[in-house]
């Protein structure tokens, strides 16, 4: 079989593990029913008014968390002003740092890394442990970035390696994980911190455009953080760790219009082609099958599926392409329902949910799980690109 991917299989000597994972959201909870009513009554959306209710209903989203309350006259008036990109980026910085700091601290605590000087209850201190910070976003640009500000607020060492990942859309967490894994393989005594933060509400523009209506109906705000480290294989059983075995990346042919990100005078934009579901249904299965074949695996041997919750049609077409049943993608539906599409953060919300479910289900129903479960996780990048990881849950 020809080499289908360019990827870096992890060596047997260094197993990269998720040491801690955490998620968080802004405080504003927007029920989807309220959002539907508000947008349907906006005075300038005349050409698409009769379609708005059905568009929102078909999202299957119950609520979303937004940094900016979009259901206000003040926000609506601001969104209609021309040339607001500078103000929006300033707003991004204002709202991003507190949320990023809060979620990063949760992930570090889960990894038993202390962010407090002189804390002797944690054996690992942040200034000695974290050698790389990766900051991921497609909804804001600022430099020095949020990663630089986290160095100060978290107490990270000043000579830490830092890498921002911008404009890779919903798949950007997979790119960040690839970077972090490569760092851990080269520096197994260190750990890496990845923070994904998306504030779509900062870029809201209420124009009489059907694409804008669709974007407003599905995207939410949130943050996810992951601490990665190295473990020896004999240390894994019974620890509940996730090992990232490999990663993959594939740019589907002739899909350049599928997902497009851009910048206007009024912020960052996203355009989704009406052919995007078709691209996913036709292209996903051969990509996943060929990647699994390189690891002598088939789809039936995958125990856990973390599918990007990008929207109703995204999940449905991924399920159809891969022949998955409803139970296999239930975690993705749950995240979409409770949060909407949180871009790069969304897939980490799904992975966290899977981890928590596997911990709780045996206690509730007397279930037992294998000592090791194999999983695959993927998201979609502009292009359309498919980015993902193969992992094992111990």
SULTA-V574371 format. One record per backbone hydrogen bond with DSSP energy under -1.0 kcal/mol. NH is the residue of the N-H (numbers start at 0). CO is the residue of the C=O. If there is no record, write none. Layout:
nh:NH co:CO
nh:NH co:CO
This chain:
nh:9 co:244
nh:14 co:230
nh:16 co:228
nh:17 co:241
nh:18 co:226
nh:19 co:226
nh:21 co:224
nh:23 co:222
nh:29 co:63
nh:31 co:61
nh:34 co:30
nh:35 co:31
nh:36 co:32
nh:37 co:33
nh:38 co:34
nh:39 co:35
nh:40 co:36
nh:41 co:38
nh:44 co:41
nh:50 co:47
nh:54 co:50
nh:55 co:51
nh:56 co:52
nh:57 co:53
nh:58 co:55
nh:59 co:56
nh:61 co:336
nh:62 co:336
nh:63 co:29
nh:65 co:27
nh:69 co:67
nh:75 co:71
nh:76 co:72
nh:77 co:73
nh:78 co:74
nh:80 co:77
nh:84 co:264
nh:87 co:83
nh:88 co:84
nh:89 co:85
nh:90 co:86
nh:91 co:87
nh:92 co:88
nh:93 co:89
nh:94 co:90
nh:95 co:91
nh:96 co:92
nh:99 co:95
nh:100 co:96
nh:101 co:97
nh:102 co:98
nh:103 co:99
nh:104 co:100
nh:105 co:101
nh:106 co:102
nh:107 co:103
nh:108 co:104
nh:109 co:105
nh:110 co:106
nh:111 co:108
nh:112 co:107
nh:113 co:123
nh:118 co:115
nh:119 co:117
nh:125 co:113
nh:127 co:124
nh:128 co:124
nh:129 co:125
nh:130 co:190
nh:131 co:190
nh:132 co:160
nh:133 co:192
nh:134 co:162
nh:135 co:194
nh:136 co:164
nh:148 co:144
nh:149 co:145
nh:150 co:146
nh:152 co:148
nh:153 co:149
nh:155 co:150
nh:159 co:156
nh:160 co:130
nh:162 co:132
nh:164 co:134
nh:170 co:167
nh:171 co:168
nh:173 co:170
nh:174 co:170
nh:175 co:171
nh:176 co:172
nh:177 co:173
nh:178 co:174
nh:179 co:175
nh:180 co:176
nh:181 co:177
nh:182 co:178
nh:183 co:179
nh:184 co:180
nh:185 co:181
nh:186 co:182
nh:189 co:186
nh:190 co:128
nh:191 co:227
nh:192 co:131
nh:193 co:225
nh:194 co:133
nh:195 co:223
nh:196 co:135
nh:197 co:221
nh:201 co:198
nh:202 co:199
nh:203 co:200
nh:206 co:204
nh:208 co:206
nh:212 co:208
nh:213 co:209
nh:214 co:210
nh:215 co:211
nh:216 co:212
nh:218 co:214
nh:219 co:340
nh:220 co:64
nh:221 co:197
nh:222 co:23
nh:223 co:195
nh:224 co:21
nh:225 co:193
nh:226 co:19
nh:227 co:191
nh:228 co:16
nh:230 co:14
nh:234 co:231
nh:235 co:232
nh:238 co:235
nh:242 co:391
nh:243 co:15
nh:244 co:389
nh:245 co:389
nh:247 co:387
nh:249 co:385
nh:251 co:383
nh:257 co:254
nh:259 co:270
nh:261 co:268
nh:263 co:266
nh:266 co:263
nh:268 co:261
nh:270 co:259
nh:272 co:257
nh:275 co:272
nh:278 co:274
nh:279 co:275
nh:280 co:276
nh:281 co:277
nh:282 co:278
nh:283 co:279
nh:286 co:282
nh:287 co:283
nh:288 co:284
nh:289 co:285
nh:290 co:286
nh:291 co:287
nh:292 co:288
nh:293 co:289
nh:294 co:291
nh:295 co:292
nh:296 co:291
nh:300 co:297
nh:301 co:298
nh:302 co:373
nh:303 co:373
nh:305 co:375
nh:307 co:377
nh:309 co:307
nh:314 co:310
nh:315 co:311
nh:316 co:312
nh:317 co:313
nh:318 co:314
nh:319 co:315
nh:320 co:316
nh:321 co:317
nh:322 co:318
nh:323 co:318
nh:329 co:326
nh:332 co:328
nh:333 co:329
nh:334 co:330
nh:335 co:331
nh:336 co:332
nh:337 co:333
nh:338 co:334
nh:339 co:335
nh:340 co:217
nh:344 co:341
nh:345 co:342
nh:348 co:344
nh:349 co:345
nh:350 co:346
nh:351 co:347
nh:352 co:348
nh:353 co:349
nh:354 co:350
nh:355 co:351
nh:356 co:352
nh:357 co:353
nh:358 co:354
nh:359 co:355
nh:360 co:356
nh:363 co:359
nh:364 co:360
nh:365 co:361
nh:372 co:392
nh:374 co:390
nh:375 co:303
nh:376 co:388
nh:377 co:305
nh:378 co:386
nh:380 co:384
nh:384 co:380
nh:385 co:249
nh:386 co:378
nh:387 co:247
nh:388 co:376
nh:389 co:245
nh:390 co:374
nh:391 co:242
nh:392 co:372
nh:393 co:240
